[in-house]
Amino acid sequence: MDTFWALLFVACFVSTASGAPRFNQPFNERDPLARLQLLSSHGLPKPDEELNVDSPDFEFDMVLTPQQRLYISTHSGETDPSQAWKRKVIIDVTRHWPQAIIPYQIAPGLKQYQIQWAVDAMSMWENNTCIRFRPRSRHLASQLGHDDYITFTNDSSCRTMVGRVAGGQDLSVGQCSKGSIVHELGHTIGYVHEQSRPDRDANVDIIENNIIPTRESDFKKYTNKLVSTYGLPYDYGSIMHYSSTAFSKNGGLTVRTHDPHLQMVIGQRRDLSFLDVQLANELYKCNDHCTTHKICGNNGYVGPDCKCVCPEGLTGDTCDQLIVSDKNCGGVLNATSGSLQTPDYPMDYPQNADCYWLIQGPPRSNIVLTFDAFDTDNEMECQWCACDYLEVKVYGLNKVGQRYCGTYIKNPIIYNSSSLLLHFHSDEVWTMNSGVKFSYKIVTS
C-alpha cells in the first residue's frame, strides 16, 4: 500500500468509527437472521463454567471473597476508592499480581490432558501480554514479596476466585475445557464478566423470564460507582462474556444481543479477543518500560514489545496497512461499485483462507452489500460461526463484527459507514462449500 492510500486508510477509519449500521429491525421469524437467533438459543453448547446451575456461589464460576461480596451487594459509592471495580477488572492494586507474575502449582490427581490444557491456557495469556505464570517456589515468593499463588485442582467444577487472594486460591479445572480454563484465568488476573458492565443495557438485553430463579444474581449489572469502562468498548467477542442461554430454565435466550448478527458470537471460549488482550496489557502496564511510544492508528495500541499491536486484518508499523492474502483475494476497493467472491468460487473454497477487503467511500457515504450466493459451513455444525464465515467489521476495527455463515442471504444490507472491512475465513477442515459471491455499492447522499 503506497503512502497516499495508507494515509487515506487511517483517515477513513478514524472518521467513521462512530457510525452505526441499520440493524434494529422488528423480530420476524421469516427473516433468516431471526431464525439464526432461535437456532442459537437451542443448539449451542454452553461453556463449561455455566453448567452447574445448583452452585450457591455468586456468578457461579466467579467466587468472591466476603469483602468483595459485601462491596457489590451494598453498591456503596462512599467506599474507599482502592476497593473499586473497574470495567471488567478489579482496580484494587492489592488484588493485582506484583510484577505481573502469577505463581502456580498443580495439585495431585490432575490427568495429563488437564495439565496440558492448563499449560496451554497459561501460554495463551503469556503469548499476548506481559503476564507470566511461574511454578511456585520459596525463591519466587522472596522475589515477589508474597506467597500468594493459584492451585490447579481436579474438583468437580469449573471456577476460581477474582484477582489475587491472600494465602492462595484454587482454580478448579475438573469440568473445564481448555477455553474455559482461559476464561477462569481471566478471573484470576482480575476480570469479571463482560455483561456485568454498566453499559450492558445499550448492547444486550437480559431476558429475566428465562433465567433460573436461583441464578438471577449471575446477571447483576454493576453501577458506575463500581465499574468503569476503562475507555474500551463493550466486547461481544470477549472470552469473559456469558453465552446466549446462560442459566436458562427453558432453553430460551437469557442474553439477547441488540444486533442479532452478533447472537452467535457471545459466549465463545476459543480465543482471547483483541480487547481482552488490550485490557490485560493496560491493567498490568505492559508497555511502561518503553522509552518512546508509537502512535498506533486504526485502534491499535503499543504492546509489551513496544510495537503496535494491530486489530485483525491490519499490519504495518502503525497499523496502516491491510493484510495481503495468499489466496488471491482481498484488497482495497474505492470504485463506486464492484463484485467480490471468495477464492475459487463457484468451486469449493480452499482451507485456511483469510481474505480482507477494505471498501472505502467518501465521507458521509453509505455502503450497500448484496449477496448473490452464500454457501459455507452450517451455523449449527460449526457453533458460533467459528469455522467458515464472512465477518463485517461495522462496529470498529478492534471489535468483533457481524458474522454470516451457513446459507444466509438477506438483501440488500445497508451500512451507515463510509468504510467497511470485510473478512472471509475458512478453517483447516474441507467442507465442500462453494463460498460467497456478493457485490457492493457506495451510495452518497
N, C-alpha and C positions, 0 to 999 in steps of 0.2 A: 504494500500500500504506500503510495508516494506521500510527500508531506502535505499536499493540498487536501487529499482525501482523509489523511489522518486527522488534520485539524477540523475538517467538516464533521468527521465521525464523532469527535468529542463534543463539538458544539451541539449537534443534533440530539445526542442522548441527554446532555445536561438540560436542554431546553424543554424536553418532553417528559422528564421524569415524573411530573405530577399528573400527566394525562391519564384518563381512566377510560376503559372500554365500555361499550354499551352492552351490558350483560344482564342487568336486573330485570329479566322478563318474567311474567307470571308462570307459576308451575303448570306444565302441560304434559300429561303422560304420553301424548303422541310425539312430543319432542324427544329425539334421541338423547339429548343431554339430560332430560328429566328421567328417562329410563335408566341412564347411567347412574344417577343418584340412587334409584331404587335397587339396582344391582349391587351397588357399593354397600347398601345397608344390610344386605342379606348374604353376600357371598365372600366378603373379605375376611380373612382370618384376623383375630385380634393379636396385638403384641402380647408377649408372654406376661408382662407385668400387669396386664388388665384382666387376667383370667381368674384370680382368686377374689371372688365377689364377697366372701364371708369375712375377710380380714377386718379387724376393728381399727386398723391404722388409718390416719388421715391421709387421703390420696394414696392409699394402699402401698405402693412401692416407695413412696417418699416419706420415710419415717422421720418425725420431728422430735427434737428434744422438748422437755417440758417448757423451757423458756421460749422456744420458737412457737410452740402450740399456743401458749398464753398470749404471746405478742400478736399472732394472727387473729386469735379469737376476739381480742379487745379492740383491734383496729385503731389503736391509740396513735394520734399524731403527736402526742406530747412525749413519747418515749425517747430516750437518748438516741440521737441520730446514728450512733455507732451500731445500733441494733436494727437499722432499717434494712428493707429488702429492695433490691434494685433490678429492674427489668425481670429477667428470669434467673437472676443470680442474687445471692445474698451479698450485701455490701459490707457487713461487719468484718473488719480485717482479721479479727481473731478466728474467724471461720475459714479464712483462706489458708492455703498451704504455703508456708515460707519458702522462698527461693523457687517456687513453682515445682517443688519436688514432693511427690506423694509416696511415702513408704508403704510397702505391701508385703503380705505373706500369704501362703497357700495353706489352708487347713487340710489335715489328713482326710481322706475319703473322697476327694475330687477325682473323677475319671479323667483319663488322659485327654479326651477331646474337650472336656470342660476347661482344663488347664490351658489347652491350646487356644480355645476361644477367648479366655481371659487375656492371654498374652496378645492375641490379635487385636482385641478391643483396646487394650492399653496402647498398642502401636498406632492405632488409628488416631488417637488423640496426640500422641507424640509426633507423628509424621506431619501434623498440621499446625502445631503450636509449640511453645517453649515448655510446656508442662512435661515433666518426666516422672516416670514410675520407677522406683528403685527398691530392691529387696530390703526389708527391714534389718537393721543391724545396730549394735551399740555405737559403732563408729559413725554411722549416718545420723543417729539420734544426737550425738555430740556435735556434729557439723551443723545440724538444723536447729539445735537448741530446744528440741522437744522429742518426745517418744510417742507421738500420735501416728496412727497407721490404719490401713484397711486390711481386713482378712477376707479372702475369698472363701466362702463356706458352701457346703452342699445342702443347706436347709431346703425344705420343700416349698420354696417361694422364689420370687424374683424382686428383690428390694434392697434398699440401703438407706443411710441417713444423708442429710443435706449438709454439704460443707464438711469442714474438719471438726471432729468431735474429740474432746479431751479423753485420753485413755484408750483410744482405739475404737473401731467400729467394724461391723460385719457388712459384707456385700454378698448377699446370698445369690448364688447362680444355679441352684438346684433345678429351677424350672425356666432358666433363661436360655434363649438363643444368643448367638453372637451379637446380633444387632441390639438386643435388649440389654446385654452387658454394657455395650457402648452407651446406651441410654442411662443405665444406672451409674456408670462412671461420670456422666454429666451431672447427676445429683451430687456425687462425691466432690466434684470440682466446685459445686455451689449452685447449680442450676435448679430452678423449679420448673413446673410445666408451662409450656407456651401459652395455653389457653387460659392461664391464670392472670394474664396481663390486664391492666385496667382498660386498655383499648380493645379488648377482645370482642366486645359487642358491635364494634364497627367492622368486624371481619368475619365472625361466625355467630350463629345462633345456637344457644343451648336449649335443647328440646326437653324440658323438665318432665313432661308427661311420660317420656320413655325411659327415664332413669330409675334404676332400682332404688327404692326409698332410702335404704341404708347407705347408699353411695352418693347421696346428694352433695355431701361435703367435698367430694372429689372435684366438683365443678365450681368451687368457690372462686370468685374473682377478687383479686387484691385491689385495694383502693390506691389512689395516687399517693397517699400517706405512707403506704407500704412498698410500693413498686414504682420504679421509674423506667421509661422505655430505653434509657441509655443511649438515646439518639439513633437507635436502629429500628427498622420497621418490623411489623408483625410478620412472622415467618411460618407460613403454611408448611414449608418443607422441612421444618426443624425435626430432628430426631427426638425432641422433647415434647412434641405435640401428641395429644390424645388421638385415637382413631375415630372413625365416623360413628361407631356403635359402642364406644367405651361404656361399660357398665349399663348396657341396655337391658330392660326387663322383658322386652318383646321382640328383639331383633331389629327394631327401627332405629333411625338415626338419633343419636344424642348430641352430636356436634354437626351442624349443617353449615357449610361454607356459603357465604353470600353469593359468591360466584360458583355455580355448580361445576364449572370446568375444573375446579380445584378439589372437588369432593374426593377424587381418587388419589389425591396427593397426601392428605393429612394422615398421620399415624405410621409413616414409613419408618422402618428400622434397618435400612440398608447402609446409609452413609450419613456422615455429618454434613449438614448443609453449609453453604458459604457463610451464612450469618452465624451459625453455631460456632464455627471456627473463628470468625472475626471477633465475636463476643469474648471467647476464651483468651484470645490474644490481647484484647483491650483490658480485660479483667486482671490478667497477670502481667500487664505492661511488658509484653514480649519484645517490643521494639525500643524500649527506653535506652538500651545500650548503643543505639545507632547514633553516630556523630552528626550525621546530616539526615534529614528526612525528605524523601522524594515527594513530589506532588503527583499522586496517582489519579488518573482520570476514570470516568465511567464506573464509579462506585468501587474502585479498587482501594486497597489500603496497604500500608507498609507492614510486612511480616517480620518474623523473628530474624530472618537473614538480611534485613534492611533493604529488601527488594519489594517491588509492588506485587501484591497478590491480586490476581485479576479474576473477575467473575467468569463463569464458564462461557466459553466461546471467544474470549478475548485474550490477547497476548501483547507482547511488546514491553519496552522498558517502563512505560507509563500507562499500560492497558489501552493503547490507542489503535490496536490492530486487530483485525478479525482472524481467527484461526483458519488456516487453509486446510481443507480436507484432502485426503489422499485417495478419495473415491470418485474424483471427477464431478464434484458437486459443490454448491455453496458459492459465496461471493457477495460483493457489494452491488446493489441494484438501485439505480437512480433514474431510470426511464419511468415515464408516467404509467406504464403497464408492462406486464410480461407474464410468461408462462414458466412454471417450475415443475420439476419432477424429481423423485428420488432416484438414486443410481440404478441403471439397467431397466427402468420401467419401460414396457409392462411385464418384463420378465421378473423373476424373483430378485428382490434387492439383496445385496451382499450382507454378510455378517460383519459385525464390528464396524459399522459405518457411523460417522458423525459428520453431518453436513450443517453448516451455519450460513444462513442468508441474512444479510442486512438490507432491508428496504428503507430507502431514505427519500423523504419528500420535503418540500419547502415548509417553513414554519406555518403552523395552524392548519395544516392539511390533515386529511384522514386517509386511512389505508383500508381497502376492501379486499378480503380474501374470498375466493370462490373455488370450491373443490369439485373437480370433475370425477375423481376416483379416489377411494381411500380403502386400503386393504392391508392391515397389519395384524399382529397378534391380537386375539380376542381379549378384551379387557378383563374377563373372568379367568382366562387361562394364565394371564400374567397380571397378578394383582398390582394395584396402584399404577397402572400404565407404566410399569417399570422396565419392560423388556424392549419393545419396539414402539416408538411413539413419535409424534410431531409436537413440539413444545413451542408455544408463542410467548415470548418474554414481554408481556404487556405491562407488568407492574413494576418494572425496574430490573436492571441487569443483575442486581445482587439477590433477587428473589426468584423462587420457583415460578414458572409461567403456567399458563393454561396448557393442559395436555390432552391430546386426542389420540385414541388408539382404537383397535377393533375395526369396525366398518363405519365409523362416524362420518356423516355428512349433513351439514345444515348450511344452506346458502341463502344469501351471502352473509358474511360476518364483517361487521363494520367496527374498526378500531379507531377511537378518538386519539390518535397518536400520529405524529409525523415521521417517526422512525420506529421500526419494528425488527426485532431479532428473532429469527426462526431457527429451530434446531431439530433436525431429524436424527434419531438414534436407533440403532439396531444392536442387539447383543450378540453373544457368540453362538447362539443356537439357531440353526437353519429352520425356518418356518414355512417356506414355500408360499410367501405372500408377495403380491405384485407391488405394493407400496402406494405412493401418493402422487397424484397429479393435480395441480391447482394453479390458479392464476391470481395475480394481484393487480390492483388499480389504485393509483394515488389520486384522490379527489380533493380539489381545492375549493374553498367556499367563496 
